[in-house]
């Protein structure tokens, strides 16, 4: 497989997917193309539709004005400039400033600046005596998921939220801006969803079940994943006059907290909290409707353990052309399909079934994958071995993995076999050297870091809701075109991957991971690694060791069981061999039964960490060891229920959860 992926095919694939804006629910053509392309490789594929509640922009306005005289001092442009020779920037279908799942509204109030709009930032404002009640809150992108910025402002009584991209974070402070460099230019803004993703992803009106055409819907006011105040994204060009209007009002931002001052100081802007003397009008008129979306599901049946299934997925929808997010992954999905098609022509069949999924409506809140996962949850629970996600496959040059701990050794093995695009070394070696340089303060060298999964992409329903071991990866790096019109084919070929060798490497890694999980007789899972990581998760909680004694004991039991299953694996290999290729029916049956038992326990370990009752306060998330942090959105929180009880100083709940979590871990052991 590693010899098959072609930079020419990948270039063609990316050029197709970036040929126009492809927002969820209004681009069925690409779903049909994706299905037909995969079918042309000799792989069965179909379109599976759902009908979620989505919104689309109708009208928007941000104006700074004198409420007494009515004089308008500034009107935001809310559009991105056309870049000469970049067709993506002048597509007539490009969206204006817009947030998916934003509330419809027309609100007016004084302006208050709240830094990144994190929970800590709103606390700091309160401590400084600055109220956001009945105000329009201006925050910058970064630190926490945008939906939580809006939620935090709503909790404190704000009327609306403006989220701007500060040049310190991804603009000219970082380097040359597009088209001279890869960073965000002054007119660029970041579209995106403001769903309360920490509560639950997917269609807000069908929580926990699929949004089929005739599915019952809950009332909008009962949807716990929706915010209720309007919001819009802004460029730093449009944010600058608003920040200037705050000068001398309230308190200097630098006195409220660390890192409260952005990069517009180079233009003479002083960062103050406000409230402003002038008022801001925020109009966000949106149209909500149940809209058909299209997932493409392709299937390669396994020849032996055909019920056991490896799923790989990438989302196809984008807010714009989406060269890096998600089309670099979409291009790779087609090339993986072509690679598997070539192997099928040569007579290969996977031992286990492989499903290739092209998800729709991820950008709104992981909608396509969540609805499919909720629709197929019983089948997934019984049969899915692992889920492998590639979202933005190429955003830079540094490989990054987040994964279930039991898949980490497989990641290391595969990346050792894939050549790095711009080195004679392997991807693993370059990754390890970079990580070692970052970790040079450590007393001993460690293997490169593979972080825990939180949320923010399509693995969420598989891991956090259904307990399927998962991997999310890609080549990452600093850039400033995320969710803008400038995430284009021209930007990608000009600054990130002109020869498409990073696209090829991501395709090789994805395909090799899939083949290993689909073909190896004994699954390449390492339960011992999960036990080791669990000890670290407990250490990170930091209360007294005595309070956590029950958890450490359960983790020890898990480690003992993991060593036992590893011993069984060695016994199988020594006495029978992985393949169970032998004469004699009885020995064949015994070997096959032992191997099946080992495999079932290995891949269903993750299921055992699922609590049917869910996490306190957000029952859709059911994994007791890892979830997105309730105040992070995307970021991972290990042992989330316990960590949140500590944060709330609810020690009665904490002690009850220690016992409950230990019981779940013991059952897993």
Secondary structure as the mmCIF struct_conf table of DSSP 4:
data_model
#
loop_
_struct_conf.conf_type_id
_struct_conf.id
_struct_conf.beg_label_comp_id
_struct_conf.beg_label_asym_id
_struct_conf.beg_label_seq_id
_struct_conf.end_label_comp_id
_struct_conf.end_label_asym_id
_struct_conf.end_label_seq_id
TURN_TY1_P TURN_TY1_P1 UNK A 2 UNK A 4
HELX_RH_AL_P HELX_RH_AL_P1 UNK A 7 UNK A 17
TURN_TY1_P TURN_TY1_P2 UNK A 18 UNK A 18
BEND BEND1 UNK A 19 UNK A 20
TURN_TY1_P TURN_TY1_P3 UNK A 24 UNK A 25
BEND BEND2 UNK A 26 UNK A 26
HELX_RH_AL_P HELX_RH_AL_P2 UNK A 28 UNK A 40
TURN_TY1_P TURN_TY1_P4 UNK A 41 UNK A 42
STRN STRN1 UNK A 44 UNK A 65
TURN_TY1_P TURN_TY1_P5 UNK A 67 UNK A 69
STRN STRN2 UNK A 72 UNK A 75
BEND BEND3 UNK A 79 UNK A 79
HELX_LH_PP_P HELX_LH_PP_P1 UNK A 80 UNK A 83
TURN_TY1_P TURN_TY1_P6 UNK A 84 UNK A 85
HELX_RH_3T_P HELX_RH_3T_P1 UNK A 87 UNK A 90
TURN_TY1_P TURN_TY1_P7 UNK A 92 UNK A 93
BEND BEND4 UNK A 97 UNK A 97
STRN STRN3 UNK A 99 UNK A 100
TURN_TY1_P TURN_TY1_P8 UNK A 101 UNK A 101
HELX_LH_PP_P HELX_LH_PP_P2 UNK A 102 UNK A 104
STRN STRN4 UNK A 105 UNK A 113
TURN_TY1_P TURN_TY1_P9 UNK A 115 UNK A 116
HELX_RH_AL_P HELX_RH_AL_P3 UNK A 119 UNK A 127
TURN_TY1_P TURN_TY1_P10 UNK A 128 UNK A 129
TURN_TY1_P TURN_TY1_P11 UNK A 133 UNK A 134
BEND BEND5 UNK A 135 UNK A 135
STRN STRN5 UNK A 136 UNK A 140
BEND BEND6 UNK A 141 UNK A 141
BEND BEND7 UNK A 143 UNK A 144
HELX_RH_AL_P HELX_RH_AL_P4 UNK A 146 UNK A 155
TURN_TY1_P TURN_TY1_P12 UNK A 156 UNK A 157
BEND BEND8 UNK A 159 UNK A 159
STRN STRN6 UNK A 160 UNK A 164
HELX_RH_AL_P HELX_RH_AL_P5 UNK A 167 UNK A 170
BEND BEND9 UNK A 171 UNK A 171
TURN_TY1_P TURN_TY1_P13 UNK A 172 UNK A 174
BEND BEND10 UNK A 175 UNK A 175
HELX_LH_PP_P HELX_LH_PP_P3 UNK A 176 UNK A 176
STRN STRN7 UNK A 177 UNK A 177
TURN_TY1_P TURN_TY1_P14 UNK A 178 UNK A 180
BEND BEND11 UNK A 181 UNK A 182
STRN STRN8 UNK A 183 UNK A 183
HELX_LH_PP_P HELX_LH_PP_P4 UNK A 184 UNK A 185
TURN_TY1_P TURN_TY1_P15 UNK A 186 UNK A 187
STRN STRN9 UNK A 192 UNK A 193
TURN_TY1_P TURN_TY1_P16 UNK A 197 UNK A 199
BEND BEND12 UNK A 202 UNK A 202
TURN_TY1_P TURN_TY1_P17 UNK A 204 UNK A 205
BEND BEND13 UNK A 206 UNK A 206
TURN_TY1_P TURN_TY1_P18 UNK A 207 UNK A 208
BEND BEND14 UNK A 209 UNK A 209
TURN_TY1_P TURN_TY1_P19 UNK A 213 UNK A 214
HELX_RH_3T_P HELX_RH_3T_P2 UNK A 220 UNK A 222
TURN_TY1_P TURN_TY1_P20 UNK A 224 UNK A 225
BEND BEND15 UNK A 229 UNK A 229
STRN STRN10 UNK A 230 UNK A 234
HELX_RH_AL_P HELX_RH_AL_P6 UNK A 236 UNK A 244
TURN_TY1_P TURN_TY1_P21 UNK A 245 UNK A 248
BEND BEND16 UNK A 249 UNK A 250
STRN STRN11 UNK A 252 UNK A 252
HELX_RH_3T_P HELX_RH_3T_P3 UNK A 253 UNK A 255
TURN_TY1_P TURN_TY1_P22 UNK A 256 UNK A 256
BEND BEND17 UNK A 257 UNK A 257
TURN_TY1_P TURN_TY1_P23 UNK A 258 UNK A 259
HELX_RH_3T_P HELX_RH_3T_P4 UNK A 263 UNK A 267
TURN_TY1_P TURN_TY1_P24 UNK A 268 UNK A 268
STRN STRN12 UNK A 272 UNK A 272
STRN STRN13 UNK A 274 UNK A 300
BEND BEND18 UNK A 303 UNK A 304
STRN STRN14 UNK A 305 UNK A 315
BEND BEND19 UNK A 319 UNK A 320
HELX_RH_PI_P HELX_RH_PI_P1 UNK A 323 UNK A 327
HELX_RH_AL_P HELX_RH_AL_P7 UNK A 328 UNK A 345
TURN_TY1_P TURN_TY1_P25 UNK A 346 UNK A 347
BEND BEND20 UNK A 351 UNK A 351
STRN STRN15 UNK A 352 UNK A 359
BEND BEND21 UNK A 360 UNK A 360
HELX_RH_AL_P HELX_RH_AL_P8 UNK A 362 UNK A 365
BEND BEND22 UNK A 366 UNK A 366
HELX_RH_AL_P HELX_RH_AL_P9 UNK A 367 UNK A 375
TURN_TY1_P TURN_TY1_P26 UNK A 376 UNK A 376
HELX_RH_AL_P HELX_RH_AL_P10 UNK A 377 UNK A 383
STRN STRN16 UNK A 384 UNK A 394
BEND BEND23 UNK A 395 UNK A 397
STRN STRN17 UNK A 398 UNK A 403
HELX_RH_3T_P HELX_RH_3T_P5 UNK A 405 UNK A 407
HELX_RH_AL_P HELX_RH_AL_P11 UNK A 408 UNK A 416
BEND BEND24 UNK A 417 UNK A 418
STRN STRN18 UNK A 419 UNK A 419
TURN_TY1_P TURN_TY1_P27 UNK A 421 UNK A 422
BEND BEND25 UNK A 423 UNK A 425
STRN STRN19 UNK A 426 UNK A 426
HELX_RH_AL_P HELX_RH_AL_P12 UNK A 427 UNK A 438
TURN_TY1_P TURN_TY1_P28 UNK A 439 UNK A 441
BEND BEND26 UNK A 442 UNK A 444
HELX_LH_PP_P HELX_LH_PP_P5 UNK A 447 UNK A 449
STRN STRN20 UNK A 451 UNK A 451
HELX_LH_PP_P HELX_LH_PP_P6 UNK A 452 UNK A 453
BEND BEND27 UNK A 455 UNK A 457
TURN_TY1_P TURN_TY1_P29 UNK A 458 UNK A 459
HELX_RH_AL_P HELX_RH_AL_P13 UNK A 460 UNK A 460
HELX_RH_PI_P HELX_RH_PI_P2 UNK A 461 UNK A 465
TURN_TY1_P TURN_TY1_P30 UNK A 466 UNK A 466
STRN STRN21 UNK A 470 UNK A 476
BEND BEND28 UNK A 480 UNK A 480
TURN_TY1_P TURN_TY1_P31 UNK A 482 UNK A 483
BEND BEND29 UNK A 484 UNK A 484
TURN_TY1_P TURN_TY1_P32 UNK A 485 UNK A 486
BEND BEND30 UNK A 488 UNK A 488
HELX_RH_AL_P HELX_RH_AL_P14 UNK A 489 UNK A 491
HELX_RH_PI_P HELX_RH_PI_P3 UNK A 492 UNK A 496
TURN_TY1_P TURN_TY1_P33 UNK A 498 UNK A 499
HELX_RH_AL_P HELX_RH_AL_P15 UNK A 501 UNK A 519
BEND BEND31 UNK A 521 UNK A 522
HELX_RH_AL_P HELX_RH_AL_P16 UNK A 527 UNK A 541
BEND BEND32 UNK A 543 UNK A 543
TURN_TY1_P TURN_TY1_P34 UNK A 545 UNK A 548
HELX_RH_AL_P HELX_RH_AL_P17 UNK A 549 UNK A 575
TURN_TY1_P TURN_TY1_P35 UNK A 576 UNK A 576
TURN_TY1_P TURN_TY1_P36 UNK A 578 UNK A 579
BEND BEND33 UNK A 583 UNK A 583
HELX_RH_AL_P HELX_RH_AL_P18 UNK A 585 UNK A 604
TURN_TY1_P TURN_TY1_P37 UNK A 605 UNK A 605
HELX_RH_3T_P HELX_RH_3T_P6 UNK A 606 UNK A 609
STRN STRN22 UNK A 610 UNK A 610
TURN_TY1_P TURN_TY1_P38 UNK A 612 UNK A 613
STRN STRN23 UNK A 615 UNK A 615
TURN_TY1_P TURN_TY1_P39 UNK A 616 UNK A 617
STRN STRN24 UNK A 618 UNK A 618
TURN_TY1_P TURN_TY1_P40 UNK A 619 UNK A 620
STRN STRN25 UNK A 623 UNK A 623
BEND BEND34 UNK A 624 UNK A 625
STRN STRN26 UNK A 626 UNK A 628
TURN_TY1_P TURN_TY1_P41 UNK A 630 UNK A 632
BEND BEND35 UNK A 633 UNK A 635
STRN STRN27 UNK A 636 UNK A 638
TURN_TY1_P TURN_TY1_P42 UNK A 639 UNK A 639
HELX_RH_AL_P HELX_RH_AL_P19 UNK A 640 UNK A 647
TURN_TY1_P TURN_TY1_P43 UNK A 648 UNK A 649
HELX_RH_AL_P HELX_RH_AL_P20 UNK A 651 UNK A 668
#
